[in-house]
């Protein structure tokens, strides 16, 4: 039985989301100077990442998700230091 492309992409998206949140949590434990972690995301990853954000919050880690509708805006925003704003 073949798995459709949408299912494959969803599975890959969840794996990527878990890896990103894992790296963020690992980095947060190493760094004590950050009060909040800001992650730029695209809308398809919002729900899986929100679950991870809720789990991180239980561990006392503040994560804020910022949704972007294209692939260029996150880079522009990061280059202008917007990730440091609260």
C-alpha distances in whole Angstrom, upper triangle without the diagonal:
4,7,10,13,15,13,13,17,18,17,19,22,22,22,25,27,27,28,31,32,32,34,36,37,38,40,42,43,44,46,49,50,47,47,44,41,40,37,36,32,30,29,26,27,29,28,26,29,32,30,31,34,35,34,37,39,39,40,43,41,42,39,39,36,38,35,35,34,34,34,38,39,38,40,43,43,43,46,48,48,46,44,48,48,48
4,6,9,12,10,10,14,15,14,16,19,20,20,22,24,25,26,28,30,30,32,34,35,36,38,40,41,43,44,47,48,45,45,42,39,37,34,33,29,27,27,23,24,27,26,24,27,30,29,29,33,34,33,35,38,38,39,42,40,40,37,37,34,35,32,32,31,31,30,34,36,35,36,40,40,40,42,45,45,43,41,45,46,45
4,7,8,7,7,10,11,11,13,15,16,17,19,21,21,23,25,26,27,29,31,32,33,35,36,38,39,41,43,44,41,42,38,35,34,30,29,26,24,23,19,20,23,22,20,23,26,25,26,29,30,30,32,34,35,36,38,36,36,33,33,30,31,29,29,27,27,27,31,33,32,33,36,37,36,39,41,41,40,38,41,42,42
4,6,6,7,9,10,11,13,14,16,17,19,20,22,23,25,26,27,29,31,32,33,35,36,38,40,41,43,44,41,41,38,34,33,29,28,24,22,21,17,19,22,21,20,23,25,25,26,28,30,30,32,34,35,36,38,36,36,33,32,29,29,27,26,25,25,25,29,30,30,31,34,35,35,37,40,40,38,36,40,40,40
4,5,5,6,9,10,10,12,14,15,16,18,20,21,22,24,26,27,28,30,31,33,34,36,37,38,41,42,38,39,35,32,30,26,25,21,19,18,15,16,19,19,18,21,23,23,24,27,28,29,30,33,34,35,37,34,34,30,30,26,27,24,23,22,21,21,25,27,26,28,31,31,31,34,36,36,35,33,37,38,38
4,5,5,6,9,10,10,12,14,15,16,18,20,21,22,24,26,27,28,30,31,32,35,36,37,39,40,36,36,33,30,28,24,22,19,16,15,12,13,16,16,15,18,20,20,22,24,26,26,28,30,31,32,34,32,31,28,27,24,24,21,21,19,20,20,24,25,24,27,29,29,30,32,34,35,33,31,35,35,35
4,5,5,6,9,10,11,12,14,15,17,18,20,21,23,24,26,27,29,30,31,33,35,36,38,39,36,36,32,29,28,24,23,20,18,17,13,14,17,15,14,17,20,19,20,23,24,24,26,29,29,31,33,31,30,27,27,24,25,22,23,22,22,22,26,27,26,28,31,31,31,34,36,36,34,32,35,36,35
4,5,5,6,9,10,11,12,14,16,17,18,20,21,23,24,26,27,29,30,32,33,35,37,38,35,35,32,29,27,23,23,19,17,17,13,14,17,17,15,17,20,20,20,23,25,25,26,29,30,30,33,30,30,27,27,24,25,22,23,22,21,21,25,26,25,27,30,30,30,32,35,34,33,31,34,35,35
4,5,5,6,9,10,10,12,14,15,16,18,20,21,22,24,25,27,28,30,32,32,35,35,32,33,29,26,24,20,19,16,14,14,10,11,14,14,13,15,18,18,18,21,23,23,24,27,28,29,31,28,28,24,24,21,21,19,19,18,18,17,21,22,21,23,26,26,26,29,31,31,29,28,31,32,32
4,5,5,6,9,10,10,12,14,15,16,18,20,21,22,24,26,27,29,30,31,33,34,31,31,27,24,23,19,18,15,13,12,9,9,12,11,10,13,15,15,16,18,20,20,22,24,25,26,28,26,26,22,22,19,20,18,18,18,18,18,22,23,22,24,27,26,26,29,31,31,29,27,30,31,30
4,5,5,6,9,10,11,12,14,16,17,19,20,21,23,24,26,27,29,30,33,34,31,31,28,24,23,20,20,16,16,15,12,11,14,13,11,13,16,15,15,18,20,19,21,24,25,25,28,25,26,23,23,20,22,20,21,21,21,20,24,25,23,25,28,28,27,30,33,32,30,28,31,32,32
4,5,5,6,9,10,11,12,14,15,16,18,20,21,22,24,26,27,28,31,32,29,30,26,23,22,18,18,15,14,15,12,10,14,14,11,13,16,16,15,18,21,20,21,24,25,25,27,25,25,22,22,19,20,19,19,19,19,18,21,23,21,22,26,26,25,27,30,29,28,26,29,30,30
4,5,5,6,9,10,10,12,14,15,16,18,20,21,22,24,26,27,29,30,26,27,23,20,19,15,14,11,11,11,8,7,10,11,8,10,13,13,13,15,18,18,19,21,23,23,25,22,22,19,19,16,17,15,16,16,16,15,19,20,18,20,23,23,22,25,27,26,25,23,26,27,27
4,5,5,6,9,10,11,12,14,15,16,18,20,21,23,24,25,28,29,26,26,22,19,19,15,16,13,13,13,10,8,10,9,6,8,11,11,10,13,15,15,16,19,20,21,23,20,20,17,18,16,17,16,18,19,19,18,22,22,20,22,25,24,24,27,29,28,26,23,26,27,27
4,5,5,6,9,10,11,12,14,15,16,18,20,21,23,24,27,28,25,26,23,20,19,16,17,14,15,16,13,10,13,13,9,10,14,13,12,15,17,16,17,20,21,21,23,20,21,18,19,17,19,19,20,21,21,19,23,23,21,22,26,25,24,27,29,28,27,24,27,28,28
4,5,5,6,9,10,11,12,14,15,16,18,20,21,22,25,26,23,24,21,17,16,13,13,11,12,14,12,9,12,13,10,10,13,13,12,14,17,16,16,19,21,21,22,19,20,17,17,15,17,16,17,18,18,16,19,20,17,18,22,21,20,23,25,24,23,21,24,25,25
4,5,5,6,8,10,11,12,14,15,16,18,20,21,23,24,21,21,18,15,14,11,12,10,11,12,11,7,9,10,7,6,10,10,8,10,13,13,13,16,18,18,19,16,16,13,14,12,14,14,15,17,18,16,19,19,16,18,22,20,19,23,24,23,22,19,22,23,22
4,6,5,6,9,10,10,12,14,15,16,18,20,22,23,21,21,18,15,16,13,15,13,15,16,14,10,12,12,8,8,11,10,7,10,13,11,11,15,16,16,18,15,16,14,15,14,17,17,19,21,21,20,23,23,20,21,25,23,22,25,27,25,24,21,23,25,24
4,6,5,6,9,10,10,12,14,15,17,18,21,22,20,21,18,15,15,13,15,14,16,17,16,12,14,15,11,10,14,13,10,13,15,14,13,17,18,17,19,16,17,15,16,15,18,18,19,21,21,19,22,22,19,20,23,22,20,23,26,24,23,20,22,24,24
4,5,5,6,9,10,10,12,14,15,16,19,20,17,18,15,12,12,9,11,11,13,15,15,11,13,14,11,9,12,13,10,11,14,13,12,15,17,16,17,14,15,12,13,12,14,15,16,19,19,17,19,19,15,17,20,19,17,20,22,20,19,16,19,21,21
4,5,5,6,8,10,10,12,14,15,17,18,15,16,13,10,11,9,12,12,15,16,16,12,12,13,10,7,10,10,7,8,11,10,8,12,14,13,14,11,12,9,11,11,14,15,18,20,21,19,21,21,17,19,22,20,18,21,23,21,20,16,18,20,19
4,5,5,6,9,10,11,13,14,17,18,16,17,15,12,14,12,15,15,18,19,19,15,16,16,13,11,13,13,9,11,13,11,9,13,14,13,14,12,14,12,15,15,18,19,21,24,24,22,24,24,20,21,24,23,21,24,26,23,23,19,21,23,22
4,5,5,6,8,10,11,12,15,17,15,16,14,11,13,12,14,15,18,20,20,16,17,18,15,13,15,15,12,13,16,14,12,15,17,15,16,13,14,12,15,15,17,19,21,23,23,21,22,22,18,19,22,21,18,21,23,21,21,17,19,21,21
4,5,5,6,9,10,10,13,14,11,13,11,8,10,9,12,13,17,19,19,16,16,17,15,12,14,14,11,10,13,12,10,12,15,13,13,10,11,9,12,12,15,17,19,22,22,20,21,21,17,18,21,19,16,19,21,18,18,14,15,18,18
4,5,5,6,9,10,12,14,12,12,11,9,12,12,15,16,20,21,21,18,17,18,15,13,14,14,10,10,12,10,7,10,12,9,10,8,10,9,13,14,17,19,22,25,25,24,25,24,20,21,24,22,19,23,24,21,20,17,18,20,19
4,5,5,7,9,12,14,13,14,14,12,14,14,18,19,22,24,24,20,20,21,18,16,17,17,13,14,16,14,11,14,15,12,13,11,13,13,16,17,20,22,24,27,27,25,26,26,22,23,25,24,21,23,25,22,22,18,19,22,21
4,5,5,6,9,11,10,12,12,10,13,13,16,18,22,24,24,21,21,22,20,17,18,19,15,14,17,16,12,15,17,14,14,11,13,12,15,16,19,21,23,26,26,24,25,24,20,20,23,21,18,20,22,19,19,16,16,19,19
4,5,5,7,9,7,9,9,8,11,13,16,18,22,24,25,21,20,22,20,16,17,18,14,13,15,14,10,12,14,11,10,8,9,10,13,15,18,21,23,26,27,25,26,24,21,21,24,21,18,21,22,19,19,15,15,17,17
4,6,7,10,10,11,12,12,15,16,20,22,25,27,27,24,23,24,22,19,20,19,16,15,17,15,11,13,14,11,11,9,12,13,16,19,22,24,27,30,30,28,29,28,24,25,27,25,22,25,26,22,22,19,18,21,20
4,7,9,10,13,14,13,16,17,21,23,26,29,29,25,25,26,24,21,22,22,19,18,20,18,15,17,18,14,14,12,14,15,18,20,23,26,27,31,31,29,29,28,24,24,27,25,21,23,25,21,22,19,18,21,21
4,6,7,10,11,11,14,16,19,22,26,28,29,25,25,26,24,21,22,23,19,18,20,19,15,16,18,15,14,11,13,14,17,19,21,24,26,30,30,28,28,26,23,23,25,22,19,21,22,19,19,16,15,18,18
4,6,8,10,12,15,18,21,24,27,29,31,27,26,27,26,22,23,23,20,18,20,19,15,16,17,14,12,11,12,14,17,20,22,25,27,31,31,30,30,28,25,25,26,24,21,23,23,19,20,17,15,17,17
4,7,9,11,14,17,20,23,27,29,30,27,26,28,27,23,23,24,21,19,21,21,17,17,19,17,14,12,13,14,16,19,21,24,26,30,30,28,28,26,23,23,24,21,18,20,20,16,17,14,12,14,15
4,6,7,10,13,16,19,23,25,27,24,22,24,23,20,20,21,18,16,18,18,14,14,17,15,12,10,9,10,12,15,17,21,22,26,27,25,25,23,20,20,21,18,16,18,18,14,14,11,9,12,12
4,7,10,13,17,19,23,24,26,23,21,23,22,19,18,20,17,14,16,17,13,12,15,13,10,8,7,9,11,14,16,20,22,26,27,26,26,24,20,22,22,19,17,20,19,16,15,12,10,11,10
4,6,10,13,16,19,21,23,20,18,19,19,15,15,17,15,11,14,15,11,11,14,13,10,7,5,6,7,10,12,16,19,22,23,23,23,20,17,19,20,17,15,18,18,14,13,9,9,10,8
4,6,10,13,16,18,20,17,15,17,17,13,13,15,13,10,13,14,10,11,15,13,12,8,6,5,6,8,11,14,16,20,21,20,20,18,15,16,18,15,13,16,16,13,12,8,9,11,10
4,7,10,13,15,17,15,13,16,16,12,12,15,13,11,14,15,13,13,17,16,15,11,9,6,5,6,7,10,13,16,17,16,17,14,11,13,15,12,10,14,14,11,9,6,8,9,9
4,6,10,12,14,11,11,13,13,9,11,14,12,10,14,15,13,14,18,17,17,13,11,7,6,5,6,8,10,14,14,14,15,13,9,12,14,11,10,14,15,13,11,8,11,12,12
4,7,10,12,10,10,13,14,11,12,15,14,13,16,18,16,17,21,21,20,17,14,11,9,6,5,6,7,10,11,10,11,9,6,9,11,9,9,13,14,13,11,9,12,13,14
4,7,8,7,7,11,11,9,11,14,13,12,16,17,17,18,21,22,21,18,16,12,10,7,6,5,6,9,9,9,12,10,8,11,14,12,12,16,17,16,14,13,16,16,17
4,6,6,7,10,11,10,12,15,15,15,18,20,19,21,24,25,25,21,19,16,13,10,8,5,5,6,7,8,11,10,9,13,15,14,15,18,19,19,17,16,19,19,19
4,5,5,8,10,10,11,14,15,15,17,19,20,21,23,25,25,22,20,16,14,10,9,6,7,7,9,11,14,13,13,16,18,17,18,21,22,22,19,18,22,21,21
4,6,7,9,10,11,13,14,15,17,19,20,21,24,25,26,23,21,18,16,13,13,10,10,10,12,13,16,16,15,18,20,20,20,23,25,24,22,21,24,24,24
4,6,6,6,8,10,11,12,14,16,16,18,20,21,22,19,18,15,14,10,11,9,11,11,13,13,17,16,14,17,20,19,19,22,24,23,21,19,22,22,22
4,6,5,6,9,10,10,12,14,15,16,18,20,20,18,16,13,11,8,9,8,10,12,14,15,18,16,15,18,20,18,19,22,23,22,19,18,21,20,19
4,5,5,7,9,10,11,13,14,15,17,19,20,18,17,14,13,11,12,11,14,15,17,18,21,20,18,22,24,22,22,26,27,26,23,21,24,23,22
4,5,5,7,9,10,11,13,15,16,18,19,17,16,14,14,11,14,13,16,17,19,19,22,21,19,22,24,23,22,26,27,26,23,21,24,24,23
4,5,5,6,9,10,10,12,14,15,16,14,13,10,10,8,11,11,14,16,17,17,20,19,16,19,22,20,19,23,24,22,20,17,20,20,19
4,5,5,6,9,10,10,13,14,15,13,12,9,9,8,11,11,15,17,19,20,22,20,18,21,23,21,21,24,25,23,20,18,20,20,18
4,5,5,6,9,10,11,13,15,13,13,11,12,11,15,15,18,20,22,23,25,24,21,24,27,24,24,27,28,26,24,21,23,23,21
4,5,5,6,9,10,11,13,11,11,9,11,11,14,15,18,21,22,22,24,23,20,23,25,23,22,26,27,24,22,19,21,22,20
4,5,5,6,9,10,10,8,8,6,8,8,12,14,17,20,22,22,24,22,19,22,24,21,20,24,24,22,20,17,18,18,16
4,5,5,7,9,10,9,9,9,10,11,15,16,20,22,25,25,27,25,22,25,27,24,24,27,28,25,23,20,21,21,18
4,5,5,7,9,9,10,10,13,14,17,19,22,25,27,26,29,27,24,27,29,26,25,29,29,27,25,21,22,23,21
4,5,5,7,5,7,7,11,12,16,18,22,24,26,25,27,26,22,24,27,24,22,26,27,24,22,18,19,20,18
4,5,5,5,6,7,10,13,16,19,22,25,27,27,28,26,23,26,28,24,23,27,27,24,22,19,19,19,17
4,5,7,9,11,14,16,20,22,26,28,30,30,32,30,27,29,31,28,27,30,31,28,26,22,23,23,20
4,6,9,11,14,17,21,23,26,29,31,30,32,30,27,29,31,28,26,29,30,27,25,22,22,22,20
4,6,10,13,16,19,22,26,29,30,30,31,29,26,28,29,26,24,28,28,24,23,19,19,20,17
4,6,10,13,16,19,22,26,27,26,27,25,22,24,26,23,21,24,24,21,20,16,16,17,15
4,7,10,13,16,20,23,25,24,25,23,20,22,23,20,19,22,22,19,17,13,13,14,11
4,7,10,13,16,19,21,21,22,19,16,19,20,17,16,20,20,17,15,11,13,13,11
4,7,10,13,16,18,18,19,17,14,17,18,15,14,18,18,15,13,10,11,11,9
4,6,10,13,15,15,17,14,12,15,16,14,13,17,17,16,13,10,13,13,12
4,7,10,12,13,14,11,9,12,13,11,11,15,15,14,11,9,12,12,11
4,7,9,11,12,10,9,13,14,12,13,16,17,16,13,12,16,15,15
4,6,7,9,7,7,10,11,10,12,15,15,16,13,13,17,16,17
4,7,9,8,9,12,13,13,15,17,18,19,16,17,20,20,20
4,6,6,8,10,11,12,14,16,17,18,16,17,21,20,22
4,6,7,8,10,11,12,14,16,17,16,16,20,20,22
4,6,6,6,9,10,11,13,15,14,15,18,19,21
4,5,5,6,8,10,11,12,11,12,16,16,18
4,6,5,6,9,10,11,9,10,13,14,16
4,5,5,6,9,10,10,11,14,15,18
4,5,5,6,9,9,11,14,14,17
4,5,5,7,6,7,10,11,14
4,5,5,6,6,9,11,14
4,6,8,9,11,13,16
4,6,8,9,10,14
4,5,6,8,11
4,5,5,9
4,6,8
4,7
4
